[in-house]
Amino acid sequence: MKKLILVALLAVTFQSQAQLGGLLKKASAKVESKILDKGASATGTNNQNSNTGSSNQDNQTNLPKGETMGGASGKLKLFKEEKMDFQQYKNHIGQVCFSHQDFDRTIPESAYIKSFKIGEKVSGRCWFANSSANSIMLQLEANGVSVDEINKSREEIAQEADISISMYMDGELFMRISSSPNRSAENSATLPTDRFDLNEGTDRKFYGEFLLDDLIKRTDLMTGGTHKLRFEAIPVIVGYGLGKGVNFKPIAVSEIDMIVPETIPTKVNCFPYQAVEDVAIENEVLKVIKRNNPAAFKVIINSQIKIERDDYGNILNKNFIAAIICKTDKKVWYDVYRFDKLFNGTGYESAVISKSADNFTYPRDWKINKECLKFLK
């Protein structure tokens, strides 16, 4: 059954919501594997967990033996890549392709799509002229890094190579993800392809799905009609200094139309979940916020009100998370904060914005559709 992701619950996702530029998140992925026989499907269905931002020192023994000389100088020691001897690859090198099917390498081109409706299953496949590690070495050479230095670092490059997927909506960058669960030194060295999901169609979260999940929460952007999504796959080096200062270029690019229904704003996807209704505390918080933000007009308490104690059982404070709804003539948005009511020995003082480090992880300036205002009391 198709997953209806229009109604993503915000109540439990504050710390994972991403603003422009995106946050790195953990997910599963369908594992890439070698083609065992000519023309066979090359993608398994096992799942791996992402280890975001981690290195792959344990994969160096899996690097392929031998090398292929290449590059502008003809002296780069490129890795021997897995041969993609099928028409789907040859016809779409340098492209990001999409399908409603699970995107095995050899699904027919008739299954490729140019548009999709919100709620439909969508998976993506990038086809590269070279593997991510080889692409990095070629671009390093083109940017003036010495061939000797590149060749000397080829194993480290393979270990730290990754693919960053950037998603643009109507010409504006919305989010960028990387650290694919498929990432390994062997895959980076040998595979001129990568895959991700936008909506896998099940309750599980697979690599790439946060791109669309977070976009759908932006009800100010998800207006009814057809929107253009652009995807760029860019090779990157994670945590290795050789590529510092190099602006790596995309090795696969494509666009797809996203069709959004006119009725996208709902009470559930407009505002955070209200966990507690306490008019007195809501008014207290609103009074504090309006001192610096006169656009604030509504408070939604998004967590239970908890009592925090020290190691000896002494009460320190009451605390809770709240979303502050704000509006001007130009936009509607909310900011999320943790608030503390400090205990003074006899009672609780007025609410203040908490100094807890958690406060830096909550959304700020989360824009929403003006139509959402009709759902407020």
BALOBA-1460 file (C-alpha; in Angstrom, 3 decimals):
// residues 377
<rec num="1" residu="m" x="0.000" y="0.000" z="0.000"/>
<rec num="2" residu="k" x="1.381" y="3.390" z="-0.918"/>
<rec num="3" residu="k" x="2.627" y="5.458" z="1.959"/>
<rec num="4" residu="l" x="0.715" y="8.699" z="2.436"/>
<rec num="5" residu="i" x="3.496" y="11.004" z="3.463"/>
<rec num="6" residu="l" x="1.425" y="14.174" z="3.297"/>
<rec num="7" residu="v" x="0.553" y="13.843" z="6.961"/>
<rec num="8" residu="a" x="4.019" y="13.460" z="8.475"/>
<rec num="9" residu="l" x="3.646" y="13.869" z="12.234"/>
<rec num="10" residu="l" x="5.801" y="16.696" z="13.480"/>
<rec num="11" residu="a" x="5.413" y="15.900" z="17.161"/>
<rec num="12" residu="v" x="8.317" y="13.494" z="17.333"/>
<rec num="13" residu="t" x="10.575" y="14.951" z="14.657"/>
<rec num="14" residu="f" x="11.642" y="18.383" z="15.894"/>
<rec num="15" residu="q" x="15.260" y="17.420" z="16.345"/>
<rec num="16" residu="s" x="15.457" y="15.844" z="12.884"/>
<rec num="17" residu="q" x="13.774" y="18.570" z="10.844"/>
<rec num="18" residu="a" x="16.125" y="20.176" z="8.337"/>
<rec num="19" residu="q" x="16.307" y="23.776" z="7.224"/>
<rec num="20" residu="l" x="17.864" y="24.973" z="3.948"/>
<rec num="21" residu="g" x="21.018" y="23.001" z="3.276"/>
<rec num="22" residu="g" x="19.769" y="19.991" z="5.188"/>
<rec num="23" residu="l" x="20.959" y="17.852" z="8.062"/>
<rec num="24" residu="l" x="22.658" y="14.485" z="7.790"/>
<rec num="25" residu="k" x="20.360" y="11.661" z="8.889"/>
<rec num="26" residu="k" x="20.537" y="7.938" z="9.309"/>
<rec num="27" residu="a" x="18.584" y="5.601" z="7.062"/>
<rec num="28" residu="s" x="18.707" y="2.212" z="5.398"/>
<rec num="29" residu="a" x="19.465" y="1.484" z="1.764"/>
<rec num="30" residu="k" x="19.135" y="-1.296" z="-0.756"/>
<rec num="31" residu="v" x="22.622" y="-2.708" z="-1.070"/>
<rec num="32" residu="e" x="24.540" y="-2.397" z="-4.330"/>
<rec num="33" residu="s" x="26.202" y="-5.653" z="-5.362"/>
<rec num="34" residu="k" x="28.229" y="-6.812" z="-8.317"/>
<rec num="35" residu="i" x="26.558" y="-8.169" z="-11.438"/>
<rec num="36" residu="l" x="27.003" y="-11.911" z="-11.219"/>
<rec num="37" residu="d" x="25.931" y="-12.652" z="-14.756"/>
<rec num="38" residu="k" x="25.562" y="-10.469" z="-17.805"/>
<rec num="39" residu="g" x="22.275" y="-8.612" z="-17.852"/>
<rec num="40" residu="a" x="21.204" y="-9.764" z="-14.382"/>
<rec num="41" residu="s" x="19.802" y="-7.406" z="-11.792"/>
<rec num="42" residu="a" x="22.648" y="-5.958" z="-9.758"/>
<rec num="43" residu="t" x="20.790" y="-4.750" z="-6.698"/>
<rec num="44" residu="g" x="20.051" y="-6.868" z="-3.676"/>
<rec num="45" residu="t" x="17.315" y="-6.256" z="-1.136"/>
<rec num="46" residu="n" x="19.358" y="-6.474" z="2.049"/>
<rec num="47" residu="n" x="19.535" y="-3.375" z="4.222"/>
<rec num="48" residu="q" x="22.490" y="-1.594" z="5.781"/>
<rec num="49" residu="n" x="22.429" y="1.128" z="8.368"/>
<rec num="50" residu="s" x="24.148" y="4.404" z="7.557"/>
<rec num="51" residu="n" x="27.082" y="5.416" z="9.679"/>
<rec num="52" residu="t" x="26.846" y="9.109" z="8.952"/>
<rec num="53" residu="g" x="30.131" y="10.846" z="8.371"/>
<rec num="54" residu="s" x="32.219" y="7.794" z="9.264"/>
<rec num="55" residu="s" x="35.349" y="6.694" z="7.473"/>
<rec num="56" residu="n" x="35.911" y="3.360" z="5.804"/>
<rec num="57" residu="q" x="39.352" y="2.331" z="6.982"/>
<rec num="58" residu="d" x="38.105" y="-1.255" z="7.394"/>
<rec num="59" residu="n" x="37.255" y="-1.433" z="3.681"/>
<rec num="60" residu="q" x="40.718" y="-0.750" z="2.291"/>
<rec num="61" residu="t" x="41.499" y="-4.488" z="1.880"/>
<rec num="62" residu="n" x="38.537" y="-4.763" z="-0.518"/>
<rec num="63" residu="l" x="39.975" y="-2.332" z="-3.032"/>
<rec num="64" residu="p" x="40.393" y="-3.826" z="-6.504"/>
<rec num="65" residu="k" x="43.824" y="-4.964" z="-7.619"/>
<rec num="66" residu="g" x="45.434" y="-3.308" z="-10.598"/>
<rec num="67" residu="e" x="44.855" y="0.076" z="-12.161"/>
<rec num="68" residu="t" x="43.855" y="1.839" z="-15.358"/>
<rec num="69" residu="m" x="45.996" y="4.731" z="-16.527"/>
<rec num="70" residu="g" x="43.975" y="7.797" z="-17.429"/>
<rec num="71" residu="g" x="43.323" y="11.499" z="-16.864"/>
<rec num="72" residu="a" x="44.492" y="14.434" z="-18.975"/>
<rec num="73" residu="s" x="48.097" y="13.404" z="-18.402"/>
<rec num="74" residu="g" x="47.450" y="9.730" z="-19.023"/>
<rec num="75" residu="k" x="49.347" y="9.047" z="-15.789"/>
<rec num="76" residu="l" x="46.538" y="8.896" z="-13.215"/>
<rec num="77" residu="k" x="46.264" y="5.461" z="-11.601"/>
<rec num="78" residu="l" x="42.497" y="5.075" z="-11.779"/>
<rec num="79" residu="f" x="40.700" y="2.121" z="-10.220"/>
<rec num="80" residu="k" x="39.381" y="-0.633" z="-12.473"/>
<rec num="81" residu="e" x="35.623" y="-0.145" z="-12.559"/>
<rec num="82" residu="e" x="32.834" y="-2.657" z="-12.790"/>
<rec num="83" residu="k" x="31.743" y="-2.863" z="-16.423"/>
<rec num="84" residu="m" x="28.218" y="-1.588" z="-17.091"/>
<rec num="85" residu="d" x="27.555" y="-3.457" z="-20.310"/>
<rec num="86" residu="f" x="23.861" y="-2.708" z="-20.733"/>
<rec num="87" residu="q" x="21.919" y="-0.111" z="-22.674"/>
<rec num="88" residu="q" x="20.202" y="1.560" z="-19.716"/>
<rec num="89" residu="y" x="23.577" y="2.708" z="-18.440"/>
<rec num="90" residu="k" x="24.985" y="3.697" z="-21.830"/>
<rec num="91" residu="n" x="21.916" y="5.792" z="-22.689"/>
<rec num="92" residu="h" x="21.862" y="7.749" z="-19.426"/>
<rec num="93" residu="i" x="25.464" y="8.431" z="-18.390"/>
<rec num="94" residu="g" x="25.574" y="11.681" z="-16.448"/>
<rec num="95" residu="q" x="21.886" y="11.567" z="-15.540"/>
<rec num="96" residu="v" x="19.771" y="10.993" z="-12.441"/>
<rec num="97" residu="c" x="16.836" y="8.787" z="-13.458"/>
<rec num="98" residu="f" x="13.606" y="7.978" z="-11.625"/>
<rec num="99" residu="s" x="11.036" y="5.201" z="-11.565"/>
<rec num="100" residu="h" x="7.955" y="4.049" z="-9.679"/>
<rec num="101" residu="q" x="9.650" y="0.641" z="-9.490"/>
<rec num="102" residu="d" x="12.412" y="-0.437" z="-7.159"/>
<rec num="103" residu="f" x="15.326" y="0.920" z="-9.217"/>
<rec num="104" residu="d" x="17.433" y="-2.135" z="-9.992"/>
<rec num="105" residu="r" x="20.099" y="-1.367" z="-12.571"/>
<rec num="106" residu="t" x="18.458" y="-3.257" z="-15.402"/>
<rec num="107" residu="i" x="14.800" y="-2.265" z="-15.113"/>
<rec num="108" residu="p" x="13.565" y="-1.341" z="-18.613"/>
<rec num="109" residu="e" x="13.819" y="2.269" z="-19.733"/>
<rec num="110" residu="s" x="10.054" y="2.198" z="-20.305"/>
<rec num="111" residu="a" x="9.769" y="2.217" z="-16.483"/>
<rec num="112" residu="y" x="11.658" y="5.529" z="-16.216"/>
<rec num="113" residu="i" x="9.450" y="8.513" z="-15.324"/>
<rec num="114" residu="k" x="9.578" y="12.282" z="-15.889"/>
<rec num="115" residu="s" x="6.985" y="13.257" z="-13.257"/>
<rec num="116" residu="f" x="5.306" y="11.968" z="-10.114"/>
<rec num="117" residu="k" x="2.456" y="12.873" z="-7.796"/>
<rec num="118" residu="i" x="2.951" y="13.366" z="-4.080"/>
<rec num="119" residu="g" x="2.265" y="10.039" z="-2.356"/>
<rec num="120" residu="e" x="3.489" y="7.839" z="-5.217"/>
<rec num="121" residu="k" x="6.455" y="5.499" z="-4.851"/>
<rec num="122" residu="v" x="9.590" y="7.042" z="-6.397"/>
<rec num="123" residu="s" x="13.163" y="5.752" z="-6.483"/>
<rec num="124" residu="g" x="16.230" y="7.270" z="-8.105"/>
<rec num="125" residu="r" x="19.332" y="5.970" z="-9.875"/>
<rec num="126" residu="c" x="22.468" y="7.979" z="-10.762"/>
<rec num="127" residu="w" x="24.544" y="6.897" z="-13.743"/>
<rec num="128" residu="f" x="28.153" y="8.171" z="-13.739"/>
<rec num="129" residu="a" x="30.869" y="8.156" z="-16.388"/>
<rec num="130" residu="n" x="33.285" y="7.094" z="-13.630"/>
<rec num="131" residu="s" x="33.105" y="5.827" z="-10.076"/>
<rec num="132" residu="s" x="33.058" y="8.431" z="-7.298"/>
<rec num="133" residu="a" x="36.723" y="7.811" z="-6.386"/>
<rec num="134" residu="n" x="37.868" y="7.993" z="-10.010"/>
<rec num="135" residu="s" x="35.737" y="11.110" z="-10.558"/>
<rec num="136" residu="i" x="37.402" y="12.761" z="-7.579"/>
<rec num="137" residu="m" x="40.885" y="11.927" z="-8.877"/>
<rec num="138" residu="l" x="40.049" y="13.254" z="-12.344"/>
<rec num="139" residu="q" x="38.658" y="16.502" z="-10.915"/>
<rec num="140" residu="l" x="41.623" y="16.908" z="-8.581"/>
<rec num="141" residu="e" x="43.955" y="16.688" z="-11.571"/>
<rec num="142" residu="a" x="41.824" y="19.192" z="-13.482"/>
<rec num="143" residu="n" x="42.126" y="21.575" z="-10.498"/>
<rec num="144" residu="g" x="45.904" y="21.503" z="-10.521"/>
<rec num="145" residu="v" x="46.674" y="18.875" z="-7.865"/>
<rec num="146" residu="s" x="49.821" y="16.979" z="-8.872"/>
<rec num="147" residu="v" x="49.383" y="13.539" z="-10.394"/>
<rec num="148" residu="d" x="52.022" y="12.104" z="-8.062"/>
<rec num="149" residu="e" x="50.147" y="13.348" z="-4.990"/>
<rec num="150" residu="i" x="46.838" y="11.976" z="-6.286"/>
<rec num="151" residu="n" x="48.317" y="8.573" z="-7.101"/>
<rec num="152" residu="k" x="49.990" y="8.385" z="-3.705"/>
<rec num="153" residu="s" x="46.615" y="9.081" z="-2.018"/>
<rec num="154" residu="r" x="44.383" y="6.891" z="-4.195"/>
<rec num="155" residu="e" x="43.525" y="4.409" z="-1.404"/>
<rec num="156" residu="e" x="42.669" y="7.196" z="1.051"/>
<rec num="157" residu="i" x="40.535" y="8.836" z="-1.638"/>
<rec num="158" residu="a" x="38.571" y="5.604" z="-2.141"/>
<rec num="159" residu="q" x="38.086" y="5.201" z="1.597"/>
<rec num="160" residu="e" x="36.770" y="8.746" z="2.037"/>
<rec num="161" residu="a" x="34.901" y="9.180" z="-1.259"/>
<rec num="162" residu="d" x="31.161" y="9.777" z="-1.135"/>
<rec num="163" residu="i" x="28.322" y="11.112" z="-3.271"/>
<rec num="164" residu="s" x="26.383" y="14.190" z="-2.193"/>
<rec num="165" residu="i" x="22.826" y="14.501" z="-3.548"/>
<rec num="166" residu="s" x="21.555" y="18.076" z="-3.833"/>
<rec num="167" residu="m" x="17.845" y="18.721" z="-4.396"/>
<rec num="168" residu="y" x="16.597" y="22.026" z="-5.810"/>
<rec num="169" residu="m" x="12.950" y="23.049" z="-5.932"/>
<rec num="170" residu="d" x="11.964" y="25.600" z="-8.575"/>
<rec num="171" residu="g" x="15.581" y="26.728" z="-8.895"/>
<rec num="172" residu="e" x="16.366" y="27.076" z="-5.170"/>
<rec num="173" residu="l" x="18.532" y="24.658" z="-3.184"/>
<rec num="174" residu="f" x="16.379" y="22.943" z="-0.576"/>
<rec num="175" residu="m" x="18.514" y="20.160" z="0.878"/>
<rec num="176" residu="r" x="21.730" y="18.227" z="0.437"/>
<rec num="177" residu="i" x="22.386" y="14.705" z="1.740"/>
<rec num="178" residu="s" x="25.438" y="12.455" z="1.743"/>
<rec num="179" residu="s" x="26.945" y="9.504" z="3.617"/>
<rec num="180" residu="s" x="24.992" y="6.878" z="1.734"/>
<rec num="181" residu="p" x="24.618" y="3.542" z="3.562"/>
<rec num="182" residu="n" x="26.059" y="1.976" z="0.380"/>
<rec num="183" residu="r" x="29.286" y="3.885" z="0.893"/>
<rec num="184" residu="s" x="32.381" y="1.692" z="1.041"/>
<rec num="185" residu="a" x="35.883" y="1.922" z="-0.361"/>
<rec num="186" residu="e" x="35.160" y="-0.861" z="-2.838"/>
<rec num="187" residu="n" x="31.927" y="0.696" z="-4.129"/>
<rec num="188" residu="s" x="33.515" y="4.147" z="-4.311"/>
<rec num="189" residu="a" x="36.380" y="2.758" z="-6.373"/>
<rec num="190" residu="t" x="34.465" y="0.487" z="-8.743"/>
<rec num="191" residu="l" x="30.802" y="1.497" z="-9.171"/>
<rec num="192" residu="p" x="29.814" y="4.219" z="-11.657"/>
<rec num="193" residu="t" x="26.294" y="4.314" z="-10.197"/>
<rec num="194" residu="d" x="24.406" y="5.050" z="-6.977"/>
<rec num="195" residu="r" x="20.783" y="4.843" z="-5.850"/>
<rec num="196" residu="f" x="18.369" y="6.462" z="-3.417"/>
<rec num="197" residu="d" x="14.650" y="6.625" z="-2.661"/>
<rec num="198" residu="l" x="12.326" y="9.620" z="-2.493"/>
<rec num="199" residu="n" x="9.341" y="7.583" z="-1.324"/>
<rec num="200" residu="e" x="10.009" y="3.880" z="-0.931"/>
<rec num="201" residu="g" x="6.347" y="3.135" z="-0.247"/>
<rec num="202" residu="t" x="6.698" y="1.425" z="3.148"/>
<rec num="203" residu="d" x="6.946" y="2.527" z="6.762"/>
<rec num="204" residu="r" x="10.716" y="1.992" z="6.754"/>
<rec num="205" residu="k" x="13.009" y="4.923" z="6.050"/>
<rec num="206" residu="f" x="15.472" y="4.457" z="3.220"/>
<rec num="207" residu="y" x="18.358" y="6.644" z="2.088"/>
<rec num="208" residu="g" x="17.079" y="9.756" z="0.341"/>
<rec num="209" residu="e" x="13.534" y="9.764" z="1.710"/>
<rec num="210" residu="f" x="14.291" y="12.668" z="4.043"/>
<rec num="211" residu="l" x="14.645" y="14.891" z="0.971"/>
<rec num="212" residu="l" x="10.950" y="14.622" z="0.165"/>
<rec num="213" residu="d" x="9.780" y="14.153" z="3.755"/>
<rec num="214" residu="d" x="11.235" y="17.490" z="4.835"/>
<rec num="215" residu="l" x="10.046" y="19.259" z="1.700"/>
<rec num="216" residu="i" x="6.465" y="18.147" z="2.340"/>
<rec num="217" residu="k" x="6.602" y="19.714" z="5.799"/>
<rec num="218" residu="r" x="7.314" y="23.068" z="4.147"/>
<rec num="219" residu="t" x="3.705" y="23.939" z="3.449"/>
<rec num="220" residu="d" x="4.748" y="27.426" z="2.357"/>
<rec num="221" residu="l" x="6.596" y="25.878" z="-0.594"/>
<rec num="222" residu="m" x="4.249" y="22.995" z="-1.371"/>
<rec num="223" residu="t" x="1.633" y="25.003" z="-3.212"/>
<rec num="224" residu="g" x="-0.767" y="23.203" z="-5.526"/>
<rec num="225" residu="g" x="0.415" y="22.597" z="-9.073"/>
<rec num="226" residu="t" x="3.579" y="21.342" z="-10.785"/>
<rec num="227" residu="h" x="7.005" y="22.077" z="-9.332"/>
<rec num="228" residu="k" x="10.401" y="21.375" z="-10.863"/>
<rec num="229" residu="l" x="12.838" y="19.305" z="-8.798"/>
<rec num="230" residu="r" x="16.468" y="19.283" z="-9.883"/>
<rec num="231" residu="f" x="18.942" y="16.707" z="-8.579"/>
<rec num="232" residu="e" x="22.722" y="16.923" z="-8.700"/>
<rec num="233" residu="a" x="25.070" y="14.110" z="-7.687"/>
<rec num="234" residu="i" x="28.468" y="15.483" z="-6.660"/>
<rec num="235" residu="p" x="31.551" y="13.464" z="-5.622"/>
<rec num="236" residu="v" x="32.993" y="14.580" z="-2.281"/>
<rec num="237" residu="i" x="35.831" y="13.600" z="0.036"/>
<rec num="238" residu="v" x="34.780" y="13.102" z="3.655"/>
<rec num="239" residu="g" x="37.398" y="14.144" z="6.189"/>
<rec num="240" residu="y" x="40.447" y="14.069" z="3.907"/>
<rec num="241" residu="g" x="42.448" y="17.201" z="3.185"/>
<rec num="242" residu="l" x="43.524" y="16.562" z="-0.407"/>
<rec num="243" residu="g" x="40.307" y="17.998" z="-1.843"/>
<rec num="244" residu="k" x="40.249" y="21.074" z="0.374"/>
<rec num="245" residu="g" x="39.364" y="24.148" z="-1.648"/>
<rec num="246" residu="v" x="38.295" y="22.132" z="-4.710"/>
<rec num="247" residu="n" x="34.786" y="22.867" z="-5.950"/>
<rec num="248" residu="f" x="33.795" y="19.414" z="-7.185"/>
<rec num="249" residu="k" x="31.375" y="19.456" z="-10.104"/>
<rec num="250" residu="p" x="28.248" y="17.289" z="-10.510"/>
<rec num="251" residu="i" x="28.708" y="13.969" z="-12.293"/>
<rec num="252" residu="a" x="24.979" y="13.342" z="-12.775"/>
<rec num="253" residu="v" x="22.156" y="15.883" z="-13.148"/>
<rec num="254" residu="s" x="18.447" y="15.661" z="-14.025"/>
<rec num="255" residu="e" x="15.070" y="17.262" z="-13.383"/>
<rec num="256" residu="i" x="11.673" y="15.765" z="-12.628"/>
<rec num="257" residu="d" x="8.212" y="17.331" z="-12.262"/>
<rec num="258" residu="m" x="6.530" y="17.004" z="-8.873"/>
<rec num="259" residu="i" x="2.736" y="17.363" z="-8.930"/>
<rec num="260" residu="v" x="1.248" y="18.725" z="-5.701"/>
<rec num="261" residu="p" x="-2.508" y="18.595" z="-5.005"/>
<rec num="262" residu="e" x="-4.298" y="21.827" z="-4.198"/>
<rec num="263" residu="t" x="-5.300" y="20.595" z="-0.733"/>
<rec num="264" residu="i" x="-1.817" y="20.105" z="0.711"/>
<rec num="265" residu="p" x="-2.237" y="22.108" z="3.992"/>
<rec num="266" residu="t" x="-3.853" y="20.041" z="6.763"/>
<rec num="267" residu="k" x="-4.036" y="20.614" z="10.492"/>
<rec num="268" residu="v" x="-1.541" y="17.779" z="11.016"/>
<rec num="269" residu="n" x="1.175" y="18.943" z="8.618"/>
<rec num="270" residu="c" x="0.761" y="22.673" z="9.292"/>
<rec num="271" residu="f" x="1.582" y="22.847" z="12.987"/>
<rec num="272" residu="p" x="3.355" y="20.806" z="15.655"/>
<rec num="273" residu="y" x="1.294" y="18.413" z="17.742"/>
<rec num="274" residu="q" x="-0.239" y="19.936" z="20.876"/>
<rec num="275" residu="a" x="0.726" y="17.693" z="23.805"/>
<rec num="276" residu="v" x="-0.584" y="19.911" z="26.610"/>
<rec num="277" residu="e" x="-3.179" y="22.673" z="26.696"/>
<rec num="278" residu="d" x="-2.425" y="25.073" z="29.544"/>
<rec num="279" residu="v" x="-3.684" y="28.585" z="28.871"/>
<rec num="280" residu="a" x="-1.817" y="30.119" z="31.804"/>
<rec num="281" residu="i" x="1.577" y="28.773" z="30.733"/>
<rec num="282" residu="e" x="0.861" y="29.575" z="27.081"/>
<rec num="283" residu="n" x="0.141" y="33.211" z="27.971"/>
<rec num="284" residu="e" x="3.225" y="33.326" z="30.188"/>
<rec num="285" residu="v" x="5.448" y="32.084" z="27.356"/>
<rec num="286" residu="l" x="3.851" y="34.408" z="24.807"/>
<rec num="287" residu="k" x="4.522" y="37.400" z="27.069"/>
<rec num="288" residu="v" x="8.222" y="36.450" z="27.286"/>
<rec num="289" residu="i" x="8.592" y="35.964" z="23.523"/>
<rec num="290" residu="k" x="6.724" y="39.107" z="22.476"/>
<rec num="291" residu="r" x="9.336" y="41.263" z="24.227"/>
<rec num="292" residu="n" x="11.714" y="40.526" z="21.343"/>
<rec num="293" residu="n" x="9.330" y="39.205" z="18.707"/>
<rec num="294" residu="p" x="6.101" y="41.205" z="18.349"/>
<rec num="295" residu="a" x="5.034" y="38.928" z="15.452"/>
<rec num="296" residu="a" x="4.424" y="36.039" z="17.894"/>
<rec num="297" residu="f" x="0.748" y="35.403" z="18.598"/>
<rec num="298" residu="k" x="0.202" y="31.743" z="19.510"/>
<rec num="299" residu="v" x="1.971" y="29.114" z="21.663"/>
<rec num="300" residu="i" x="1.643" y="25.352" z="21.177"/>
<rec num="301" residu="i" x="3.126" y="23.222" z="23.975"/>
<rec num="302" residu="n" x="4.629" y="20.273" z="22.129"/>
<rec num="303" residu="s" x="5.806" y="18.081" z="25.021"/>
<rec num="304" residu="q" x="4.686" y="16.997" z="28.454"/>
<rec num="305" residu="i" x="5.695" y="19.351" z="31.262"/>
<rec num="306" residu="k" x="8.519" y="17.575" z="33.074"/>
<rec num="307" residu="i" x="10.106" y="18.111" z="36.485"/>
<rec num="308" residu="e" x="13.919" y="17.961" z="36.409"/>
<rec num="309" residu="r" x="15.807" y="16.968" z="39.577"/>
<rec num="310" residu="d" x="19.455" y="16.806" z="40.559"/>
<rec num="311" residu="d" x="21.289" y="13.640" z="41.672"/>
<rec num="312" residu="y" x="19.948" y="14.068" z="45.210"/>
<rec num="313" residu="g" x="16.322" y="14.368" z="44.162"/>
<rec num="314" residu="n" x="16.082" y="18.116" z="44.616"/>
<rec num="315" residu="i" x="13.800" y="19.886" z="42.141"/>
<rec num="316" residu="l" x="15.644" y="22.095" z="39.644"/>
<rec num="317" residu="n" x="12.887" y="23.172" z="37.259"/>
<rec num="318" residu="k" x="9.824" y="22.374" z="35.248"/>
<rec num="319" residu="n" x="10.579" y="22.275" z="31.535"/>
<rec num="320" residu="f" x="8.720" y="21.801" z="28.270"/>
<rec num="321" residu="i" x="9.065" y="22.360" z="24.530"/>
<rec num="322" residu="a" x="6.843" y="24.860" z="22.765"/>
<rec num="323" residu="a" x="6.350" y="26.147" z="19.232"/>
<rec num="324" residu="i" x="5.841" y="29.888" z="18.862"/>
<rec num="325" residu="i" x="3.572" y="30.715" z="15.910"/>
<rec num="326" residu="c" x="4.383" y="34.045" z="14.260"/>
<rec num="327" residu="k" x="2.963" y="36.025" z="11.365"/>
<rec num="328" residu="t" x="3.536" y="39.193" z="9.392"/>
<rec num="329" residu="d" x="1.996" y="40.519" z="6.199"/>
<rec num="330" residu="k" x="4.624" y="38.590" z="4.224"/>
<rec num="331" residu="k" x="4.934" y="35.206" z="5.947"/>
<rec num="332" residu="v" x="3.805" y="32.768" z="8.633"/>
<rec num="333" residu="w" x="6.316" y="30.677" z="10.563"/>
<rec num="334" residu="y" x="7.110" y="29.066" z="13.892"/>
<rec num="335" residu="d" x="10.155" y="28.845" z="16.165"/>
<rec num="336" residu="v" x="10.658" y="26.016" z="18.656"/>
<rec num="337" residu="y" x="12.280" y="26.423" z="22.067"/>
<rec num="338" residu="r" x="12.663" y="24.592" z="25.351"/>
<rec num="339" residu="f" x="11.406" y="26.646" z="28.298"/>
<rec num="340" residu="d" x="12.334" y="26.284" z="31.974"/>
<rec num="341" residu="k" x="10.425" y="27.373" z="35.081"/>
<rec num="342" residu="l" x="13.163" y="27.436" z="37.691"/>
<rec num="343" residu="f" x="12.389" y="26.226" z="41.225"/>
<rec num="344" residu="n" x="13.422" y="28.734" z="43.920"/>
<rec num="345" residu="g" x="12.831" y="26.520" z="46.948"/>
<rec num="346" residu="t" x="9.223" y="27.458" z="47.539"/>
<rec num="347" residu="g" x="7.731" y="27.690" z="44.059"/>
<rec num="348" residu="y" x="8.358" y="28.044" z="40.346"/>
<rec num="349" residu="e" x="9.483" y="31.277" z="38.738"/>
<rec num="350" residu="s" x="8.226" y="32.626" z="35.416"/>
<rec num="351" residu="a" x="9.103" y="30.700" z="32.240"/>
<rec num="352" residu="v" x="12.381" y="31.559" z="30.514"/>
<rec num="353" residu="i" x="14.047" y="30.233" z="27.379"/>
<rec num="354" residu="s" x="16.225" y="27.345" z="28.529"/>
<rec num="355" residu="k" x="20.003" y="27.517" z="28.366"/>
<rec num="356" residu="s" x="20.060" y="23.790" z="27.585"/>
<rec num="357" residu="a" x="22.176" y="22.832" z="24.571"/>
<rec num="358" residu="d" x="19.088" y="21.101" z="23.143"/>
<rec num="359" residu="n" x="17.703" y="24.501" z="22.239"/>
<rec num="360" residu="f" x="20.198" y="24.817" z="19.402"/>
<rec num="361" residu="t" x="18.731" y="21.712" z="17.696"/>
<rec num="362" residu="y" x="15.141" y="22.903" z="17.361"/>
<rec num="363" residu="p" x="13.733" y="24.558" z="14.211"/>
<rec num="364" residu="r" x="13.810" y="28.308" z="13.789"/>
<rec num="365" residu="d" x="11.949" y="30.300" z="11.159"/>
<rec num="366" residu="w" x="10.078" y="27.195" z="9.965"/>
<rec num="367" residu="k" x="7.873" y="28.725" z="7.271"/>
<rec num="368" residu="i" x="4.323" y="27.470" z="6.712"/>
<rec num="369" residu="n" x="1.487" y="28.188" z="4.309"/>
<rec num="370" residu="k" x="-0.729" y="31.135" z="5.251"/>
<rec num="371" residu="e" x="-3.717" y="28.849" z="4.667"/>
<rec num="372" residu="c" x="-2.647" y="27.006" z="7.824"/>
<rec num="373" residu="l" x="-3.914" y="29.856" z="10.006"/>
<rec num="374" residu="k" x="-7.474" y="28.643" z="9.568"/>
<rec num="375" residu="f" x="-6.647" y="25.584" z="11.686"/>
<rec num="376" residu="l" x="-5.775" y="27.645" z="14.777"/>
<rec num="377" residu="k" x="-8.377" y="28.315" z="17.427"/>
